[in-house]
Amino acid sequence: MYRIGEFSYLCECTIKTLKHYDKIGVLTPEKVDDFTGYRYYNEKQLKTYHNIKMLQEAGFTLKEIKNIFDNSKDNTILEEINKLTENYKEKMAKHILWLLGQLLI
């Protein structure tokens, strides 16, 4: 188990980011000490953190990422990502068409 400072170092992120992820429920600590309030993370959560960053780089919001994690079992996460990706592509295509229309005016 890693304390939040160690975990943030391994993830190359700030403690503030991890506390925010905990607050919104996208990455909650494995354990919180009742007496000290220290947050502890495990090895598996390193992968979860990197998945969050990968999805953010692909254009997903934290709310969408949380929904993916909450509503998907391991075998359907890819389907959820594909569905959200298609929705994102549709939004971007509409935006590009609008921008082209503005250029032609």
QUIGI-V887136 format. One record per backbone hydrogen bond with DSSP energy under -0.5 kcal/mol. CO is the residue of the C=O (numbers start at 0). NH is the residue of the N-H. If there is no record, write none. Layout:
# QUIGI-V887136
co->CO nh->NH
co->CO nh->NH
This chain:
# QUIGI-V887136
co->1 nh->40
co->2 nh->6
co->3 nh->7
co->4 nh->8
co->5 nh->9
co->6 nh->10
co->7 nh->11
co->7 nh->12
co->13 nh->17
co->14 nh->18
co->15 nh->19
co->16 nh->20
co->17 nh->21
co->18 nh->22
co->19 nh->23
co->20 nh->24
co->20 nh->25
co->20 nh->26
co->30 nh->39
co->32 nh->36
co->37 nh->32
co->38 nh->3
co->39 nh->29
co->39 nh->30
co->40 nh->1
co->41 nh->44
co->41 nh->45
co->42 nh->45
co->42 nh->46
co->43 nh->46
co->43 nh->47
co->44 nh->48
co->45 nh->49
co->46 nh->50
co->47 nh->51
co->48 nh->52
co->49 nh->53
co->50 nh->54
co->51 nh->55
co->52 nh->56
co->53 nh->57
co->54 nh->59
co->55 nh->58
co->60 nh->64
co->61 nh->65
co->62 nh->66
co->63 nh->67
co->64 nh->68
co->65 nh->69
co->66 nh->70
co->67 nh->71
co->72 nh->75
co->72 nh->76
co->75 nh->79
co->76 nh->80
co->77 nh->81
co->78 nh->82
co->79 nh->83
co->80 nh->84
co->81 nh->85
co->82 nh->86
co->83 nh->87
co->84 nh->88
co->85 nh->89
co->86 nh->90
co->87 nh->91
co->88 nh->92
co->89 nh->93
co->90 nh->94
co->91 nh->95
co->92 nh->96
co->93 nh->97
co->94 nh->98
co->95 nh->99
co->96 nh->100
co->97 nh->101
co->98 nh->102
co->99 nh->103
co->100 nh->104
